[in-house]
């Protein structure tokens, strides 16, 4: 019984078309460049709750 991950063709994470080895894991240069542009525009970042002064709680030292 073959593993299902190997039986199904892998898809482009952006548009869902079958991926091309040359642009792996994407299907085309366009999807690859679109993904890179999202990185440059900070589209892939984890939202963080920060106080208005821009410091995180971990950056502060206990005064004592």
N, C-alpha and C positions, 0 to 999 in steps of 0.2 A: 504494500500500500504506500504510494508516494506521499511525501509531505505536501500539504496544500500550498505552502509558501513557495515551493519550487514548481508546482503544477500551474499556478496562475502567473501570467505575465505581470511584471511590475508596472505601475502606472506613475505618471508625472504627478508630483505632489501639488502642483498649481492648477493644472487643467484636466488631469485624469486620462490624458491620451497615453498610449503605450510609450515607454521611454526608449530612448536611443542611446546605445553604448557610448557614442562620442560625447554626449551631453549629460551622461549619467549623474544624478538621478532624474534629470529632466528629459522632455521629449524634443526640445529644440533650443537653439541659441536664444530665441526670444524669451522663453520661460526661464532659462538660466539667467539671462540679463535682468529680467523682471525681479527675480529673487534677489540678485545681488543689489539691485536698486532699493529693495525693501530694507536690506541690511544698512545701506548707506543712509537712508532716510530714518533710521532707527524704528522701523516698523516692527521689528522683532525685539521687543524688550519687555522685561517683567515690570509691571506697575508697582511702584513703591510709594507708600505714604510717608512723606517727608515734611517736617515742620517748615514754616515759611522762611526760616533763616538758612535753609539748604543743608543743614547738618542732619545726620542720622543719629538715632539714640546710641548706636554702637561707637560713634565718634566722640562722645562726651566722656569725660573722666569724672569720677566721683571726687568731689572736693572734701577734704577732711583731714 
